[in-house]
Amino acid sequence: MSTLPEHLDSTARIIKEDIAFISGSKPDLGIESSHKGYRIMMEQSAGMQEYFRAQFPKTH
């Protein structure tokens, strides 16, 4: 699992908490890093249903 820059890490945690509150379950947080940027994905492991996906470009 990659480490996100601090501002994206806090964003991911907020989204995860919101999804957990709304759905009543805690989704798994997946982070991918590439030369283009970061991708945050959240899935519920039981059915592997994707709740959220976001891409953030790298700034440098």
PQR file of N, CA, C, O and H, with PARSE charges and radii, in Angstrom:
ATOM      1  N   MET A   1       0.837  -1.179   0.000 -0.4000 1.5000
ATOM      2  CA  MET A   1       0.000   0.000   0.000 -0.0000 2.0000
ATOM      3  C   MET A   1       0.885   1.247   0.000  0.5500 1.7000
ATOM      4  O   MET A   1       1.834   1.346   0.778 -0.5500 1.4000
ATOM      5  N   SER A   2       0.576   2.156  -0.845 -0.4000 1.5000
ATOM      6  CA  SER A   2       1.364   3.378  -0.950 -0.0000 2.0000
ATOM      7  C   SER A   2       0.985   4.337   0.158  0.5500 1.7000
ATOM      8  O   SER A   2      -0.083   4.230   0.762 -0.5500 1.4000
ATOM      9  H   SER A   2      -0.195   2.075  -1.477  0.4000 1.0000
ATOM     10  N   THR A   3       1.860   5.254   0.408 -0.4000 1.5000
ATOM     11  CA  THR A   3       1.577   6.311   1.377 -0.0000 2.0000
ATOM     12  C   THR A   3       1.116   7.542   0.607  0.5500 1.7000
ATOM     13  O   THR A   3       1.759   7.970  -0.351 -0.5500 1.4000
ATOM     14  H   THR A   3       2.727   5.341  -0.082  0.4000 1.0000
ATOM     15  N   LEU A   4       0.017   8.090   1.032 -0.4000 1.5000
ATOM     16  CA  LEU A   4      -0.507   9.288   0.393 -0.0000 2.0000
ATOM     17  C   LEU A   4       0.091  10.531   1.043  0.5500 1.7000
ATOM     18  O   LEU A   4       0.458  10.517   2.218 -0.5500 1.4000
ATOM     19  H   LEU A   4      -0.506   7.742   1.810  0.4000 1.0000
ATOM     20  N   PRO A   5       0.183  11.610   0.260 -0.5600 1.5000
ATOM     21  CA  PRO A   5       0.539  12.886   0.879  0.2800 2.0000
ATOM     22  C   PRO A   5      -0.493  13.226   1.962  0.5500 1.7000
ATOM     23  O   PRO A   5      -1.637  12.775   1.902 -0.5500 1.4000
ATOM     24  N   GLU A   6      -0.086  14.006   2.928 -0.4000 1.5000
ATOM     25  CA  GLU A   6      -0.931  14.262   4.098 -0.0000 2.0000
ATOM     26  C   GLU A   6      -2.335  14.757   3.744  0.5500 1.7000
ATOM     27  O   GLU A   6      -3.310  14.285   4.331 -0.5500 1.4000
ATOM     28  H   GLU A   6       0.843  14.373   2.977  0.4000 1.0000
ATOM     29  N   HIS A   7      -2.465  15.696   2.797 -0.4000 1.5000
ATOM     30  CA  HIS A   7      -3.789  16.239   2.481 -0.0000 2.0000
ATOM     31  C   HIS A   7      -4.698  15.176   1.849  0.5500 1.7000
ATOM     32  O   HIS A   7      -5.909  15.204   2.064 -0.5500 1.4000
ATOM     33  H   HIS A   7      -1.674  16.078   2.320  0.4000 1.0000
ATOM     34  N   LEU A   8      -4.138  14.246   1.078 -0.4000 1.5000
ATOM     35  CA  LEU A   8      -4.961  13.197   0.484 -0.0000 2.0000
ATOM     36  C   LEU A   8      -5.268  12.111   1.508  0.5500 1.7000
ATOM     37  O   LEU A   8      -6.342  11.509   1.470 -0.5500 1.4000
ATOM     38  H   LEU A   8      -3.154  14.223   0.903  0.4000 1.0000
ATOM     39  N   ASP A   9      -4.345  11.858   2.415 -0.4000 1.5000
ATOM     40  CA  ASP A   9      -4.577  10.867   3.454 -0.0000 2.0000
ATOM     41  C   ASP A   9      -5.758  11.275   4.322  0.5500 1.7000
ATOM     42  O   ASP A   9      -6.612  10.449   4.643 -0.5500 1.4000
ATOM     43  H   ASP A   9      -3.473  12.346   2.446  0.4000 1.0000
ATOM     44  N   SER A  10      -5.808  12.548   4.702 -0.4000 1.5000
ATOM     45  CA  SER A  10      -6.927  13.009   5.529 -0.0000 2.0000
ATOM     46  C   SER A  10      -8.232  12.969   4.736  0.5500 1.7000
ATOM     47  O   SER A  10      -9.282  12.649   5.293 -0.5500 1.4000
ATOM     48  H   SER A  10      -5.114  13.219   4.441  0.4000 1.0000
ATOM     49  N   THR A  11      -8.176  13.288   3.453 -0.4000 1.5000
ATOM     50  CA  THR A  11      -9.365  13.206   2.599 -0.0000 2.0000
ATOM     51  C   THR A  11      -9.873  11.769   2.541  0.5500 1.7000
ATOM     52  O   THR A  11     -11.073  11.526   2.671 -0.5500 1.4000
ATOM     53  H   THR A  11      -7.323  13.548   3.001  0.4000 1.0000
ATOM     54  N   ALA A  12      -8.967  10.825   2.347 -0.4000 1.5000
ATOM     55  CA  ALA A  12      -9.360   9.414   2.271 -0.0000 2.0000
ATOM     56  C   ALA A  12      -9.995   8.945   3.578  0.5500 1.7000
ATOM     57  O   ALA A  12     -10.983   8.210   3.562 -0.5500 1.4000
ATOM     58  H   ALA A  12      -7.993  11.023   2.241  0.4000 1.0000
ATOM     59  N   ARG A  13      -9.431   9.367   4.704 -0.4000 1.5000
ATOM     60  CA  ARG A  13      -9.986   8.960   5.998 -0.0000 2.0000
ATOM     61  C   ARG A  13     -11.386   9.533   6.195  0.5500 1.7000
ATOM     62  O   ARG A  13     -12.270   8.841   6.700 -0.5500 1.4000
ATOM     63  H   ARG A  13      -8.628   9.964   4.717  0.4000 1.0000
ATOM     64  N   ILE A  14     -11.595  10.776   5.806 -0.4000 1.5000
ATOM     65  CA  ILE A  14     -12.915  11.398   5.941 -0.0000 2.0000
ATOM     66  C   ILE A  14     -13.936  10.653   5.086  0.5500 1.7000
ATOM     67  O   ILE A  14     -15.037  10.356   5.551 -0.5500 1.4000
ATOM     68  H   ILE A  14     -10.877  11.338   5.396  0.4000 1.0000
ATOM     69  N   ILE A  15     -13.578  10.351   3.847 -0.4000 1.5000
ATOM     70  CA  ILE A  15     -14.492   9.641   2.948 -0.0000 2.0000
ATOM     71  C   ILE A  15     -14.810   8.259   3.512  0.5500 1.7000
ATOM     72  O   ILE A  15     -15.964   7.830   3.497 -0.5500 1.4000
ATOM     73  H   ILE A  15     -12.684  10.592   3.469  0.4000 1.0000
ATOM     74  N   LYS A  16     -13.784   7.562   4.010 -0.4000 1.5000
ATOM     75  CA  LYS A  16     -13.999   6.230   4.570 -0.0000 2.0000
ATOM     76  C   LYS A  16     -14.960   6.290   5.755  0.5500 1.7000
ATOM     77  O   LYS A  16     -15.856   5.454   5.871 -0.5500 1.4000
ATOM     78  H   LYS A  16     -12.847   7.910   4.021  0.4000 1.0000
ATOM     79  N   GLU A  17     -14.777   7.273   6.632 -0.4000 1.5000
ATOM     80  CA  GLU A  17     -15.669   7.412   7.780 -0.0000 2.0000
ATOM     81  C   GLU A  17     -17.097   7.722   7.339  0.5500 1.7000
ATOM     82  O   GLU A  17     -18.051   7.201   7.918 -0.5500 1.4000
ATOM     83  H   GLU A  17     -14.050   7.952   6.538  0.4000 1.0000
ATOM     84  N   ASP A  18     -17.249   8.563   6.321 -0.4000 1.5000
ATOM     85  CA  ASP A  18     -18.577   8.899   5.809 -0.0000 2.0000
ATOM     86  C   ASP A  18     -19.265   7.668   5.230  0.5500 1.7000
ATOM     87  O   ASP A  18     -20.443   7.428   5.494 -0.5500 1.4000
ATOM     88  H   ASP A  18     -16.474   8.986   5.851  0.4000 1.0000
ATOM     89  N   ILE A  19     -18.530   6.891   4.443 -0.4000 1.5000
ATOM     90  CA  ILE A  19     -19.116   5.688   3.848 -0.0000 2.0000
ATOM     91  C   ILE A  19     -19.507   4.695   4.934  0.5500 1.7000
ATOM     92  O   ILE A  19     -20.572   4.082   4.862 -0.5500 1.4000
ATOM     93  H   ILE A  19     -17.573   7.086   4.229  0.4000 1.0000
ATOM     94  N   ALA A  20     -18.656   4.536   5.934 -0.4000 1.5000
ATOM     95  CA  ALA A  20     -18.960   3.625   7.037 -0.0000 2.0000
ATOM     96  C   ALA A  20     -20.230   4.064   7.766  0.5500 1.7000
ATOM     97  O   ALA A  20     -21.063   3.234   8.127 -0.5500 1.4000
ATOM     98  H   ALA A  20     -17.791   5.034   5.993  0.4000 1.0000
ATOM     99  N   PHE A  21     -20.370   5.360   7.978 -0.4000 1.5000
ATOM    100  CA  PHE A  21     -21.551   5.882   8.670 -0.0000 2.0000
ATOM    101  C   PHE A  21     -22.818   5.657   7.840  0.5500 1.7000
ATOM    102  O   PHE A  21     -23.839   5.213   8.366 -0.5500 1.4000
ATOM    103  H   PHE A  21     -19.692   6.034   7.685  0.4000 1.0000
ATOM    104  N   ILE A  22     -22.748   5.962   6.549 -0.4000 1.5000
ATOM    105  CA  ILE A  22     -23.923   5.863   5.674 -0.0000 2.0000
ATOM    106  C   ILE A  22     -24.325   4.403   5.455  0.5500 1.7000
ATOM    107  O   ILE A  22     -25.506   4.062   5.532 -0.5500 1.4000
ATOM    108  H   ILE A  22     -21.919   6.322   6.121  0.4000 1.0000
ATOM    109  N   SER A  23     -23.337   3.542   5.181 -0.4000 1.5000
ATOM    110  CA  SER A  23     -23.646   2.164   4.800 -0.0000 2.0000
ATOM    111  C   SER A  23     -23.731   1.211   5.993  0.5500 1.7000
ATOM    112  O   SER A  23     -24.273   0.111   5.882 -0.5500 1.4000
ATOM    113  H   SER A  23     -22.379   3.819   5.118  0.4000 1.0000
ATOM    114  N   GLY A  24     -23.192   1.642   7.128 -0.4000 1.5000
ATOM    115  CA  GLY A  24     -23.197   0.761   8.290 -0.0000 2.0000
ATOM    116  C   GLY A  24     -22.110  -0.299   8.242  0.5500 1.7000
ATOM    117  O   GLY A  24     -22.089  -1.198   9.082 -0.5500 1.4000
ATOM    118  H   GLY A  24     -22.751   2.535   7.218  0.4000 1.0000
ATOM    119  N   SER A  25     -21.212  -0.209   7.277 -0.4000 1.5000
ATOM    120  CA  SER A  25     -20.111  -1.165   7.190 -0.0000 2.0000
ATOM    121  C   SER A  25     -18.819  -0.402   6.959  0.5500 1.7000
ATOM    122  O   SER A  25     -18.833   0.762   6.560 -0.5500 1.4000
ATOM    123  H   SER A  25     -21.230   0.522   6.595  0.4000 1.0000
ATOM    124  N   LYS A  26     -17.712  -1.064   7.211 -0.4000 1.5000
ATOM    125  CA  LYS A  26     -16.417  -0.404   7.026 -0.0000 2.0000
ATOM    126  C   LYS A  26     -15.756  -0.938   5.762  0.5500 1.7000
ATOM    127  O   LYS A  26     -15.330  -2.092   5.734 -0.5500 1.4000
ATOM    128  H   LYS A  26     -17.701  -2.010   7.536  0.4000 1.0000
ATOM    129  N   PRO A  27     -15.664  -0.128   4.724 -0.5600 1.5000
ATOM    130  CA  PRO A  27     -15.049  -0.578   3.483  0.2800 2.0000
ATOM    131  C   PRO A  27     -13.536  -0.657   3.603  0.5500 1.7000
ATOM    132  O   PRO A  27     -12.929   0.019   4.433 -0.5500 1.4000
ATOM    133  N   ASP A  28     -12.942  -1.485   2.772 -0.4000 1.5000
ATOM    134  CA  ASP A  28     -11.490  -1.556   2.702 -0.0000 2.0000
ATOM    135  C   ASP A  28     -10.986  -0.387   1.871  0.5500 1.7000
ATOM    136  O   ASP A  28     -11.615   0.010   0.890 -0.5500 1.4000
ATOM    137  H   ASP A  28     -13.435  -2.034   2.097  0.4000 1.0000
ATOM    138  N   LEU A  29      -9.868   0.147   2.265 -0.4000 1.5000
ATOM    139  CA  LEU A  29      -9.273   1.285   1.567 -0.0000 2.0000
ATOM    140  C   LEU A  29      -8.085   0.796   0.760  0.5500 1.7000
ATOM    141  O   LEU A  29      -7.150   0.213   1.307 -0.5500 1.4000
ATOM    142  H   LEU A  29      -9.357  -0.176   3.062  0.4000 1.0000
ATOM    143  N   GLY A  30      -8.125   1.034  -0.528 -0.4000 1.5000
ATOM    144  CA  GLY A  30      -7.012   0.671  -1.388 -0.0000 2.0000
ATOM    145  C   GLY A  30      -6.406   1.907  -2.015  0.5500 1.7000
ATOM    146  O   GLY A  30      -7.125   2.796  -2.471 -0.5500 1.4000
ATOM    147  H   GLY A  30      -8.885   1.508  -0.973  0.4000 1.0000
ATOM    148  N   ILE A  31      -5.093   1.965  -2.039 -0.4000 1.5000
ATOM    149  CA  ILE A  31      -4.403   3.115  -2.620 -0.0000 2.0000
ATOM    150  C   ILE A  31      -3.408   2.618  -3.655  0.5500 1.7000
ATOM    151  O   ILE A  31      -2.589   1.744  -3.372 -0.5500 1.4000
ATOM    152  H   ILE A  31      -4.509   1.243  -1.669  0.4000 1.0000
ATOM    153  N   GLU A  32      -3.482   3.175  -4.846 -0.4000 1.5000
ATOM    154  CA  GLU A  32      -2.522   2.850  -5.897 -0.0000 2.0000
ATOM    155  C   GLU A  32      -1.781   4.124  -6.258  0.5500 1.7000
ATOM    156  O   GLU A  32      -2.355   5.213  -6.280 -0.5500 1.4000
ATOM    157  H   GLU A  32      -4.147   3.885  -5.076  0.4000 1.0000
ATOM    158  N   SER A  33      -0.505   3.969  -6.538 -0.4000 1.5000
ATOM    159  CA  SER A  33       0.304   5.106  -6.937 -0.0000 2.0000
ATOM    160  C   SER A  33       0.945   4.792  -8.279  0.5500 1.7000
ATOM    161  O   SER A  33       1.433   3.684  -8.499 -0.5500 1.4000
ATOM    162  H   SER A  33      -0.039   3.084  -6.520  0.4000 1.0000
ATOM    163  N   SER A  34       0.942   5.768  -9.169 -0.4000 1.5000
ATOM    164  CA  SER A  34       1.595   5.600 -10.461 -0.0000 2.0000
ATOM    165  C   SER A  34       2.302   6.902 -10.803  0.5500 1.7000
ATOM    166  O   SER A  34       2.263   7.862 -10.034 -0.5500 1.4000
ATOM    167  H   SER A  34       0.545   6.668  -8.991  0.4000 1.0000
ATOM    168  N   HIS A  35       2.941   6.927 -11.951 -0.4000 1.5000
ATOM    169  CA  HIS A  35       3.621   8.158 -12.359 -0.0000 2.0000
ATOM    170  C   HIS A  35       2.634   9.299 -12.586  0.5500 1.7000
ATOM    171  O   HIS A  35       3.015  10.467 -12.505 -0.5500 1.4000
ATOM    172  H   HIS A  35       2.973   6.147 -12.576  0.4000 1.0000
ATOM    173  N   LYS A  36       1.375   8.980 -12.869 -0.4000 1.5000
ATOM    174  CA  LYS A  36       0.368  10.013 -13.116 -0.0000 2.0000
ATOM    175  C   LYS A  36      -0.195  10.592 -11.826  0.5500 1.7000
ATOM    176  O   LYS A  36      -0.521  11.778 -11.761 -0.5500 1.4000
ATOM    177  H   LYS A  36       1.065   8.031 -12.935  0.4000 1.0000
ATOM    178  N   GLY A  37      -0.308   9.760 -10.805 -0.4000 1.5000
ATOM    179  CA  GLY A  37      -0.904  10.252  -9.567 -0.0000 2.0000
ATOM    180  C   GLY A  37      -1.327   9.108  -8.670  0.5500 1.7000
ATOM    181  O   GLY A  37      -0.778   8.009  -8.739 -0.5500 1.4000
ATOM    182  H   GLY A  37      -0.044   8.797 -10.858  0.4000 1.0000
ATOM    183  N   TYR A  38      -2.295   9.376  -7.840 -0.4000 1.5000
ATOM    184  CA  TYR A  38      -2.784   8.411  -6.870 -0.0000 2.0000
ATOM    185  C   TYR A  38      -4.230   8.064  -7.179  0.5500 1.7000
ATOM    186  O   TYR A  38      -4.985   8.888  -7.696 -0.5500 1.4000
ATOM    187  H   TYR A  38      -2.741  10.269  -7.784  0.4000 1.0000
ATOM    188  N   ARG A  39      -4.600   6.846  -6.860 -0.4000 1.5000
ATOM    189  CA  ARG A  39      -6.000   6.436  -7.004 -0.0000 2.0000
ATOM    190  C   ARG A  39      -6.418   5.828  -5.675  0.5500 1.7000
ATOM    191  O   ARG A  39      -5.752   4.934  -5.153 -0.5500 1.4000
ATOM    192  H   ARG A  39      -3.987   6.176  -6.441  0.4000 1.0000
ATOM    193  N   ILE A  40      -7.510   6.311  -5.142 -0.4000 1.5000
ATOM    194  CA  ILE A  40      -8.052   5.797  -3.889 -0.0000 2.0000
ATOM    195  C   ILE A  40      -9.319   5.028  -4.229  0.5500 1.7000
ATOM    196  O   ILE A  40     -10.221   5.551  -4.885 -0.5500 1.4000
ATOM    197  H   ILE A  40      -8.051   7.037  -5.566  0.4000 1.0000
ATOM    198  N   MET A  41      -9.377   3.793  -3.779 -0.4000 1.5000
ATOM    199  CA  MET A  41     -10.555   2.977  -4.015 -0.0000 2.0000
ATOM    200  C   MET A  41     -11.046   2.432  -2.685  0.5500 1.7000
ATOM    201  O   MET A  41     -10.246   2.096  -1.813 -0.5500 1.4000
ATOM    202  H   MET A  41      -8.645   3.368  -3.246  0.4000 1.0000
ATOM    203  N   MET A  42     -12.332   2.347  -2.532 -0.4000 1.5000
ATOM    204  CA  MET A  42     -12.902   1.780  -1.325 -0.0000 2.0000
ATOM    205  C   MET A  42     -13.890   0.709  -1.720  0.5500 1.7000
ATOM    206  O   MET A  42     -14.794   0.931  -2.526 -0.5500 1.4000
ATOM    207  H   MET A  42     -12.983   2.621  -3.241  0.4000 1.0000
ATOM    208  N   GLU A  43     -13.698  -0.462  -1.134 -0.4000 1.5000
ATOM    209  CA  GLU A  43     -14.564  -1.583  -1.454 -0.0000 2.0000
ATOM    210  C   GLU A  43     -14.974  -2.283  -0.176  0.5500 1.7000
ATOM    211  O   GLU A  43     -14.252  -2.278   0.821 -0.5500 1.4000
ATOM    212  H   GLU A  43     -12.964  -0.643  -0.480  0.4000 1.0000
ATOM    213  N   GLN A  44     -16.138  -2.877  -0.229 -0.4000 1.5000
ATOM    214  CA  GLN A  44     -16.558  -3.718   0.880 -0.0000 2.0000
ATOM    215  C   GLN A  44     -16.111  -5.130   0.530  0.5500 1.7000
ATOM    216  O   GLN A  44     -16.514  -5.673  -0.498 -0.5500 1.4000
ATOM    217  H   GLN A  44     -16.724  -2.881  -1.039  0.4000 1.0000
ATOM    218  N   SER A  45     -15.291  -5.721   1.367 -0.4000 1.5000
ATOM    219  CA  SER A  45     -14.632  -6.975   1.006 -0.0000 2.0000
ATOM    220  C   SER A  45     -15.599  -8.132   0.789  0.5500 1.7000
ATOM    221  O   SER A  45     -15.311  -9.014  -0.021 -0.5500 1.4000
ATOM    222  H   SER A  45     -14.963  -5.280   2.203  0.4000 1.0000
ATOM    223  N   ALA A  46     -16.720  -8.160   1.474 -0.4000 1.5000
ATOM    224  CA  ALA A  46     -17.649  -9.294   1.339 -0.0000 2.0000
ATOM    225  C   ALA A  46     -18.112  -9.471  -0.101  0.5500 1.7000
ATOM    226  O   ALA A  46     -17.974 -10.553  -0.672 -0.5500 1.4000
ATOM    227  H   ALA A  46     -16.954  -7.444   2.131  0.4000 1.0000
ATOM    228  N   GLY A  47     -18.659  -8.412  -0.688 -0.4000 1.5000
ATOM    229  CA  GLY A  47     -19.146  -8.513  -2.054 -0.0000 2.0000
ATOM    230  C   GLY A  47     -18.257  -7.796  -3.052  0.5500 1.7000
ATOM    231  O   GLY A  47     -18.556  -7.758  -4.245 -0.5500 1.4000
ATOM    232  H   GLY A  47     -18.770  -7.533  -0.224  0.4000 1.0000
ATOM    233  N   MET A  48     -17.165  -7.228  -2.563 -0.4000 1.5000
ATOM    234  CA  MET A  48     -16.244  -6.449  -3.383 -0.0000 2.0000
ATOM    235  C   MET A  48     -16.979  -5.385  -4.191  0.5500 1.7000
ATOM    236  O   MET A  48     -16.617  -5.092  -5.331 -0.5500 1.4000
ATOM    237  H   MET A  48     -16.922  -7.259  -1.594  0.4000 1.0000
ATOM    238  N   GLN A  49     -18.004  -4.818  -3.589 -0.4000 1.5000
ATOM    239  CA  GLN A  49     -18.744  -3.742  -4.245 -0.0000 2.0000
ATOM    240  C   GLN A  49     -17.955  -2.448  -4.114  0.5500 1.7000
ATOM    241  O   GLN A  49     -17.550  -2.064  -3.017 -0.5500 1.4000
ATOM    242  H   GLN A  49     -18.298  -5.056  -2.663  0.4000 1.0000
ATOM    243  N   GLU A  50     -17.744  -1.796  -5.218 -0.4000 1.5000
ATOM    244  CA  GLU A  50     -16.978  -0.551  -5.188 -0.0000 2.0000
ATOM    245  C   GLU A  50     -17.890   0.600  -4.784  0.5500 1.7000
ATOM    246  O   GLU A  50     -18.923   0.846  -5.407 -0.5500 1.4000
ATOM    247  H   GLU A  50     -18.073  -2.108  -6.109  0.4000 1.0000
ATOM    248  N   TYR A  51     -17.486   1.297  -3.733 -0.4000 1.5000
ATOM    249  CA  TYR A  51     -18.265   2.436  -3.252 -0.0000 2.0000
ATOM    250  C   TYR A  51     -17.759   3.741  -3.833  0.5500 1.7000
ATOM    251  O   TYR A  51     -18.538   4.637  -4.159 -0.5500 1.4000
ATOM    252  H   TYR A  51     -16.647   1.098  -3.227  0.4000 1.0000
ATOM    253  N   PHE A  52     -16.467   3.835  -3.955 -0.4000 1.5000
ATOM    254  CA  PHE A  52     -15.884   5.142  -4.257 -0.0000 2.0000
ATOM    255  C   PHE A  52     -14.561   4.950  -4.969  0.5500 1.7000
ATOM    256  O   PHE A  52     -13.792   4.048  -4.635 -0.5500 1.4000
ATOM    257  H   PHE A  52     -15.834   3.107  -3.690  0.4000 1.0000
ATOM    258  N   ARG A  53     -14.300   5.791  -5.941 -0.4000 1.5000
ATOM    259  CA  ARG A  53     -12.990   5.795  -6.591 -0.0000 2.0000
ATOM    260  C   ARG A  53     -12.665   7.237  -6.950  0.5500 1.7000
ATOM    261  O   ARG A  53     -13.515   7.964  -7.463 -0.5500 1.4000
ATOM    262  H   ARG A  53     -14.925   6.524  -6.212  0.4000 1.0000
ATOM    263  N   ALA A  54     -11.450   7.639  -6.682 -0.4000 1.5000
ATOM    264  CA  ALA A  54     -11.031   9.004  -7.010 -0.0000 2.0000
ATOM    265  C   ALA A  54      -9.587   8.981  -7.450  0.5500 1.7000
ATOM    266  O   ALA A  54      -8.786   8.190  -6.953 -0.5500 1.4000
ATOM    267  H   ALA A  54     -10.759   7.048  -6.265  0.4000 1.0000
ATOM    268  N   GLN A  55      -9.265   9.842  -8.372 -0.4000 1.5000
ATOM    269  CA  GLN A  55      -7.882   9.965  -8.817 -0.0000 2.0000
ATOM    270  C   GLN A  55      -7.388  11.367  -8.516  0.5500 1.7000
ATOM    271  O   GLN A  55      -8.106  12.351  -8.698 -0.5500 1.4000
ATOM    272  H   GLN A  55      -9.916  10.484  -8.775  0.4000 1.0000
ATOM    273  N   PHE A  56      -6.161  11.440  -8.054 -0.4000 1.5000
ATOM    274  CA  PHE A  56      -5.549  12.715  -7.726 -0.0000 2.0000
ATOM    275  C   PHE A  56      -4.215  12.803  -8.455  0.5500 1.7000
ATOM    276  O   PHE A  56      -3.367  11.931  -8.265 -0.5500 1.4000
ATOM    277  H   PHE A  56      -5.578  10.641  -7.906  0.4000 1.0000
ATOM    278  N   PRO A  57      -4.002  13.813  -9.273 -0.5600 1.5000
ATOM    279  CA  PRO A  57      -2.711  13.940  -9.963  0.2800 2.0000
ATOM    280  C   PRO A  57      -1.599  14.281  -8.985  0.5500 1.7000
ATOM    281  O   PRO A  57      -1.825  14.928  -7.962 -0.5500 1.4000
ATOM    282  N   LYS A  58      -0.404  13.838  -9.317 -0.4000 1.5000
ATOM    283  CA  LYS A  58       0.750  14.228  -8.505 -0.0000 2.0000
ATOM    284  C   LYS A  58       1.096  15.676  -8.824  0.5500 1.7000
ATOM    285  O   LYS A  58       1.023  16.111  -9.974 -0.5500 1.4000
ATOM    286  H   LYS A  58      -0.221  13.313 -10.148  0.4000 1.0000
ATOM    287  N   THR A  59       1.471  16.405  -7.795 -0.4000 1.5000
ATOM    288  CA  THR A  59       1.737  17.832  -8.002 -0.0000 2.0000
ATOM    289  C   THR A  59       3.186  18.124  -8.342  0.5500 1.7000
ATOM    290  O   THR A  59       3.502  19.232  -8.776 -0.5500 1.4000
ATOM    291  H   THR A  59       1.530  16.052  -6.861  0.4000 1.0000
ATOM    292  N   HIS A  60       4.087  17.146  -8.153 -0.4000 1.5000
ATOM    293  CA  HIS A  60       5.475  17.359  -8.538 -0.0000 2.0000
ATOM    294  C   HIS A  60       6.141  16.080  -8.944  0.5500 1.7000
ATOM    295  O   HIS A  60       7.319  16.083  -9.300 -0.5500 1.4000
ATOM    296  H   HIS A  60       3.831  16.246  -7.800  0.4000 1.0000
TER
END
